[in-house]
């Protein structure tokens, strides 16, 4: 086939006299900046900001002309200036900002996981405003270690001999395996080769730790004898991984932690568990599911337990390692610790969160994650009724109350549905998808779910203050 320029519609538009005239009408950036609109916007923002936005507009207009655009905007009109100003204000918004979580998923990974307690926020503020004794020993006046601020609290809370904190749970696993099993074998059940989010997988983490992974058993059944048969002179560690974001049910089974620990100790090996969710008090009564705690793992004589600070513990992102003192001491000497260490703001928040687990505090009241998990359905229903009544006062907004379920989320309490009362809302003239997009575009974005062409709001994850802001957002969308 012979290609003909004459038959190319894009080519024809490029050489169409009308199209060429419109191209010539596109203003040069520098010249436009000296126009009345350009000068006014540059005075309010900056010439660089205005030029960046305008350059993007001109690029888009050139593309649209190639696609057949027949008319250009009036570049010096008040309407066009208003469009530019809106985009300039939007560009100044911080990329990372607070949102209202109306999804009913409490530990929402995409939304930053655990919201912090007021005490944790105050601790961050106090440390951030000036200097701190992050690595200073007040008694000796010499350099101290940042881990000392949190180790004794973790010892008291979990009953562990020692503790160490790094920047996240994956880092905790890497540090432990690198320290204890580099160039050695780590034995793990095939049923526990989990992906822990963001495409990070346990096999990859073990490989990055410098150890060799030895798989045993099957997806649904692993026996103690499978571990025993796999142990060789190169084996250093038996690793158990808590399936915190899924459940294997039906024809399944695996050894207890106590059995795994006993086997490891008979063979002079280390027994380690990556617990992930990090429950440090029983949530059985409030979540209707038996979730293993850190204390239970240590009581089974597991040598090391790793878990997250920002899941069921309810604190900031952190990787926590608790267990036998000689193993923790070895990890403290690992040069890798420096690149994995926790920062001062997260450390301040973690310390403050841990203190809420001791009298006179009640963590079910003071730690937001636990408070939201524990809130009874009738309390949520009352808040839903009040919220719906206020929203219906806005012209064009309608909705109903629906029995629904929420979830802990974030790799915690899988399959543990939390009964709730949700609002299914509509705004006249908008589809549910359009409404969701407009709410995401707010300065204080509202993130909910779309269910059966309704925008669903679960008050379990919406605080009283956020309810007021949510009403403001709907009022703006409905205007």
C-alpha positions in Angstrom: 0.0 0.0 0.0 1.4 3.4 -1.0 1.0 6.0 1.8 -0.4 9.3 0.6 -0.1 12.6 2.5 -3.1 13.9 0.7 -5.3 11.1 2.3 -4.0 11.9 5.9 -6.8 13.9 7.7 -4.3 15.1 10.3 -2.0 16.3 7.5 -4.9 18.0 5.9 -5.8 19.8 9.1 -2.2 21.0 9.6 -2.2 22.6 6.2 -5.8 23.9 6.3 -5.7 27.7 6.1 -8.2 28.0 9.0 -6.1 25.7 11.2 -2.9 27.6 10.3 -4.6 30.9 11.3 -5.5 29.4 14.7 -2.0 28.2 15.2 -0.7 31.7 14.5 -3.1 33.1 17.1 -1.5 31.1 19.9 0.4 33.6 22.0 4.1 33.5 22.8 4.6 32.8 26.5 6.7 35.9 27.2 4.4 38.2 25.3 1.3 36.8 27.0 2.9 37.3 30.4 3.1 41.0 29.7 -0.6 41.1 29.0 -3.1 42.4 31.6 -4.1 38.9 32.5 -0.5 37.6 32.7 0.6 40.6 34.8 -2.3 40.3 37.2 -1.8 36.5 37.7 2.0 36.9 38.0 1.5 39.5 40.8 -0.7 37.1 42.7 1.4 34.0 42.1 4.8 34.2 40.3 5.8 34.5 36.7 7.3 31.0 36.8 4.1 29.4 38.1 1.9 31.3 35.6 4.2 30.4 32.7 4.2 26.7 33.7 0.4 26.6 33.7 0.1 28.6 30.5 2.7 26.4 28.7 0.6 23.4 29.6 -2.5 25.0 28.2 -0.7 25.9 24.9 0.6 22.4 24.5 -3.0 21.0 25.0 -4.4 23.5 22.6 -1.9 22.5 19.9 -3.0 18.9 20.4 -6.7 19.9 20.2 -6.1 21.9 17.0 -4.5 18.8 15.4 -7.7 16.9 16.4 -10.0 19.5 14.8 -10.5 22.3 17.3 -12.2 25.2 15.5 -12.1 28.0 18.0 -9.5 29.3 20.6 -10.4 30.7 24.0 -10.1 34.4 24.6 -6.7 34.5 26.3 -7.3 37.9 27.9 -10.9 37.4 29.1 -11.9 37.3 32.8 -13.3 33.8 32.2 -10.0 32.4 31.0 -8.1 34.2 33.8 -10.5 32.5 36.3 -9.7 29.1 34.8 -5.9 29.7 35.1 -6.3 31.0 38.6 -8.2 27.9 39.7 -5.4 25.7 38.2 -2.7 27.8 39.9 -4.4 27.4 43.3 -4.8 23.7 42.7 -1.1 23.4 41.8 -0.2 25.0 45.1 -2.0 22.4 47.2 0.4 19.9 48.9 0.5 16.6 47.1 0.2 14.8 50.5 -2.7 16.0 52.5 -5.4 14.9 54.9 -8.6 13.2 53.6 -11.8 12.0 55.1 -12.0 8.2 55.1 -15.6 7.3 54.5 -14.8 3.7 53.2 -15.3 1.9 56.5 -11.9 0.3 56.1 -10.1 1.3 59.3 -6.4 0.5 58.5 -6.6 1.7 54.9 -3.2 1.2 53.3 -3.9 3.8 50.5 -5.0 6.3 53.0 -2.0 6.1 55.4 -3.1 3.2 57.6 -3.6 4.0 61.3 -4.7 7.5 62.3 -2.7 8.6 65.4 -3.9 9.3 68.9 -4.0 12.8 70.1 -1.1 12.0 72.5 1.0 10.7 69.6 0.3 13.9 67.5 1.3 16.1 70.5 4.5 14.1 70.9 5.4 14.6 67.2 4.7 18.4 67.6 6.8 18.7 70.7 9.8 16.9 69.1 9.4 18.6 65.7 9.4 22.2 67.1 13.0 22.0 68.4 15.8 19.8 69.5 15.4 16.6 71.4 17.4 14.1 73.3 17.1 11.6 70.5 20.5 10.1 71.0 21.7 11.9 74.2 22.0 10.3 77.7 20.9 12.9 80.2 22.7 11.1 83.0 26.1 10.8 81.5 25.9 13.6 79.0 27.3 11.2 76.4 25.7 9.8 73.2 22.8 7.4 73.8 20.8 5.2 71.5 17.3 6.2 70.1 16.1 2.6 70.7 16.3 3.2 74.5 13.3 5.5 74.4 11.0 2.7 73.3 12.6 -0.6 74.4 11.5 -0.7 78.0 7.9 0.1 77.0 7.9 -2.8 74.5 9.4 -5.1 77.2 6.7 -4.2 79.6 3.9 -4.5 77.1 4.9 -7.8 75.5 7.0 -9.5 78.2 10.0 -9.8 75.8 13.5 -9.9 77.0 14.5 -7.1 74.5 13.2 -5.1 71.7 14.4 -3.1 68.7 12.5 -0.7 66.4 13.2 0.1 62.7 11.3 2.0 60.0 8.9 -0.7 58.9 8.0 -4.4 59.3 9.6 -5.5 56.1 12.9 -3.9 57.3 12.5 -5.7 60.6 12.3 -9.1 58.7 15.3 -8.2 56.5 17.4 -7.1 59.5 16.6 -10.2 61.5 17.3 -12.7 58.7 20.4 -10.8 57.5 21.8 -10.8 61.0 21.0 -14.4 61.9 20.8 -16.4 58.7 22.9 -14.8 55.9 24.3 -17.5 53.6 22.3 -20.0 55.6 18.9 -21.8 55.1 15.6 -20.4 56.3 12.8 -23.0 56.4 9.2 -21.8 55.7 5.9 -23.4 54.9 4.6 -23.0 51.3 1.3 -21.9 52.8 3.0 -18.9 54.3 4.8 -17.5 51.2 2.6 -14.4 51.3 2.7 -11.2 49.4 2.5 -8.4 52.0 1.3 -5.6 49.8 2.9 -3.4 47.2 4.1 -6.6 45.4 6.6 -7.2 48.3 6.8 -11.0 48.7 8.3 -13.0 51.5 10.6 -15.0 49.1 12.0 -11.8 47.8 12.6 -10.4 51.3 14.4 -13.6 52.3 16.5 -13.4 49.2 17.4 -9.8 49.8 18.4 -10.8 53.4 21.1 -13.0 52.0 19.6 -16.2 53.1 18.4 -19.3 51.1 14.8 -20.2 51.4 13.7 -23.8 51.8 10.0 -24.4 51.2 8.2 -27.2 53.0 4.7 -28.7 53.0 1.9 -27.6 50.7 -0.3 -24.6 50.4 -2.9 -26.0 52.7 -1.1 -28.6 54.8 2.3 -28.5 56.5 3.4 -30.9 59.1 6.0 -30.6 61.8 7.8 -33.5 60.1 8.1 -31.4 56.9 10.2 -28.9 58.8 12.2 -31.6 60.5 13.0 -33.4 57.3 14.2 -30.1 55.7 16.7 -29.3 58.4 20.3 -29.7 57.5 23.7 -28.5 58.6 23.1 -25.2 56.7 19.8 -24.5 58.4 19.8 -21.5 60.8 16.1 -20.4 61.2 12.6 -21.7 61.1 10.3 -18.9 60.0 6.5 -18.7 60.5 4.6 -15.9 58.7 1.1 -14.9 60.0 -1.3 -14.8 57.1 -2.6 -11.4 58.1 -4.4 -10.6 54.9 -6.0 -14.0 54.0 -7.2 -17.2 55.6 -6.7 -20.8 54.6 -9.9 -22.7 55.5 -11.3 -26.2 55.0 -8.8 -29.1 54.7 -5.8 -27.3 56.1 -3.4 -27.5 59.0 0.1 -26.5 60.3 2.1 -27.0 63.5 1.5 -24.8 66.5 4.0 -22.1 67.3 5.0 -24.0 70.4 5.7 -27.1 68.4 7.8 -25.1 65.9 9.7 -23.5 68.7 10.4 -26.8 70.4 11.7 -28.3 67.1 13.9 -25.3 66.5 15.4 -25.4 70.0 16.0 -29.2 69.8 18.1 -28.5 66.7 19.8 -25.4 68.1 18.0 -23.2 65.6 16.1 -19.9 65.9 12.3 -19.8 65.7 11.0 -16.6 64.3 7.5 -15.3 63.5 6.6 -12.4 61.3 3.3 -11.5 62.9 2.6 -8.4 60.8 -0.6 -6.9 62.3 0.9 -6.5 65.7 -2.0 -7.0 68.1 -0.8 -6.4 71.6 -4.2 -7.0 73.3 -6.9 -9.4 72.5 -9.5 -8.2 70.0 -11.6 -11.4 70.1 -14.5 -9.8 71.9 -14.7 -6.7 69.8 -13.9 -8.2 66.3 -15.5 -11.6 66.7 -12.3 -13.3 65.5 -9.4 -15.0 67.3 -6.4 -12.9 66.4 -3.0 -14.0 67.7 -1.2 -11.4 69.9 2.5 -10.7 70.2 2.3 -11.9 73.8 0.9 -15.3 72.7 3.7 -15.8 70.2 6.4 -15.1 72.9 4.5 -17.3 75.4 4.9 -20.2 72.8 8.7 -19.7 73.2 9.2 -18.1 69.8 12.7 -16.5 69.8 11.8 -13.4 67.7 8.6 -11.7 66.7 8.3 -8.9 64.1 5.3 -6.8 63.6 4.1 -3.4 62.4 3.5 -0.2 64.4 0.8 1.2 62.1 -1.7 -1.7 62.1 -3.5 -3.1 65.1 -1.0 -1.5 67.4 -2.4 1.8 66.2 0.8 3.9 65.9 3.0 5.3 63.2 4.8 3.2 60.5 7.5 1.2 62.3 8.9 -2.3 62.3 9.1 -3.8 65.8 11.3 -6.7 66.8 10.9 -8.4 70.2 12.4 -11.5 71.6 15.6 -13.0 73.1 18.1 -10.5 74.3 21.2 -12.1 72.6 19.5 -12.1 69.2 18.4 -8.5 69.5 21.9 -7.6 70.6 23.3 -9.1 67.5 20.9 -7.1 65.4 21.9 -3.9 67.1 25.5 -4.5 65.9 24.4 -5.0 62.3 25.6 -2.1 60.1 22.4 -2.4 58.2 20.5 -1.0 61.2 21.6 2.5 60.4 19.9 2.6 57.0 16.8 1.0 58.5 16.5 3.1 61.7 13.3 4.8 62.7 13.2 8.6 62.5 12.6 10.9 65.5 9.0 11.9 64.6 7.9 8.3 64.2 9.8 7.3 67.4 8.0 10.1 69.3 4.6 8.9 68.1 5.3 5.3 68.7 6.5 6.0 72.3 3.3 8.0 73.0 1.1 5.3 71.5 2.7 2.5 73.6 2.1 4.5 76.8 -1.6 4.5 76.1 -1.6 0.7 76.7 -0.8 1.3 80.4 -2.9 2.7 83.2 -4.5 5.2 83.6 -5.3 4.9 79.9 -7.6 2.5 78.2 -6.3 1.7 74.6 -9.8 0.9 73.4 -10.7 4.5 74.1 -7.4 6.3 73.4 -6.1 4.5 70.3 -8.2 5.5 67.3 -7.8 2.1 65.4 -9.0 0.1 68.4 -11.7 2.6 69.2 -13.1 2.3 65.7 -13.0 -1.5 65.7 -14.7 -1.5 69.1 -17.5 0.9 68.3 -20.9 -0.9 68.5 -23.3 -0.8 65.6 -26.0 1.1 67.4 -23.6 3.9 68.0 -22.6 4.1 64.4 -26.3 3.9 63.4 -27.2 7.0 65.5 -24.3 8.9 63.9 -25.5 7.8 60.4 -29.0 9.0 61.1 -27.8 12.4 62.3 -25.5 12.7 59.3 -28.2 11.7 56.8 -30.6 14.2 58.3 -28.1 17.0 57.7 -27.2 15.9 54.2 -30.9 15.8 53.1 -31.2 19.5 54.0 -28.9 20.2 51.0 -30.9 20.7 47.8 -30.4 17.8 45.4 -28.9 15.4 48.0 -30.8 12.2 48.9 -30.0 8.9 50.5 -30.9 5.9 52.6 -29.4 4.0 55.5 -28.2 0.5 54.7 -27.0 -2.4 56.9 -23.5 -3.0 55.8 -20.1 -4.3 57.0 -16.7 -2.6 57.4 -13.3 -4.1 57.8 -10.1 -3.5 59.8 -8.1 -3.7 56.6 -4.4 -3.1 56.2 -3.6 -6.8 56.5 -5.3 -7.1 59.8 -8.3 -9.3 60.9 -8.9 -10.9 57.5 -12.5 -12.0 57.0 -13.6 -10.2 60.2 -16.6 -8.2 59.1 -17.6 -5.3 61.4 -21.3 -4.7 61.3 -22.2 -1.1 60.5 -24.8 1.3 59.1 -23.8 3.0 55.9 -25.3 5.9 54.0 -26.0 5.3 50.3 -26.1 8.8 48.8 -27.0 10.5 45.5 -26.7 14.1 44.2 -29.1 15.2 41.5 -27.5 15.4 38.1 -24.4 13.3 39.0 -23.7 9.6 38.6 -22.1 7.9 41.6 -18.8 7.8 39.7 -19.0 11.6 39.0 -19.9 12.3 42.6 -16.9 10.2 43.8 -14.6 12.1 41.5 -15.8 15.5 42.6 -15.5 14.6 46.3 -11.9 13.4 45.6 -11.1 16.8 44.0 -12.1 18.7 47.1 -9.3 20.5 49.1 -10.3 18.1 51.9 -11.1 15.1 49.8 -13.8 12.6 50.8 -13.0 9.0 49.9 -15.9 6.6 49.9 -17.2 3.6 48.0 -19.5 3.3 45.0 -22.2 0.6 45.5 -25.0 0.0 43.0 -24.7 3.5 41.6 -24.8 5.1 45.0 -22.0 6.8 46.9 -21.5 4.8 50.2 -20.3 6.5 53.4 -19.5 4.4 56.4 -19.5 6.6 59.6 -17.3 4.1 61.4 -14.2 5.8 60.0 -15.7 9.3 59.9 -15.1 11.3 63.1 -17.5 13.9 64.5 -15.3 16.7 63.2 -15.1 15.0 59.8 -18.8 14.7 59.6 -19.1 18.5 59.6 -16.5 18.7 56.8 -18.2 16.0 54.9 -21.4 18.0 54.9 -19.5 21.0 53.7 -18.1 19.0 50.8 -21.5 17.7 49.7 -22.9 21.3 49.9 -20.2 22.4 47.5 -20.7 19.5 45.1 -24.5 20.1 45.0 -24.2 23.8 44.2 
